[in-house]
Amino acid sequence: MAEYEFHHLQLPRTLSRRVVRQLLVDRAEYDGWELARVRLYPDGRRKVTLRRRIIRVRKTLSPVS
């Protein structure tokens, strides 16, 4: 089963959709985050949850010389 780490953002209503979209695109392109949830409240603020998969590196046995 995949493991994810989460990042929560609270964005004020003063930010336009264009600015929010660019912020989320940048996070996705450069940091590997994907959009998990957006909650839009009646007062205009947004709570955004981003997630990215945790990749575990397994230690391999080195060949005997």
Secondary structure, 3 states (H helix, E strand, C coil): CCCEEEEEEEECCCCCHHHHHHHHHHHHHHHCCEEEEEEECCCCCEEEEEEEECCCCCCCCCCCC
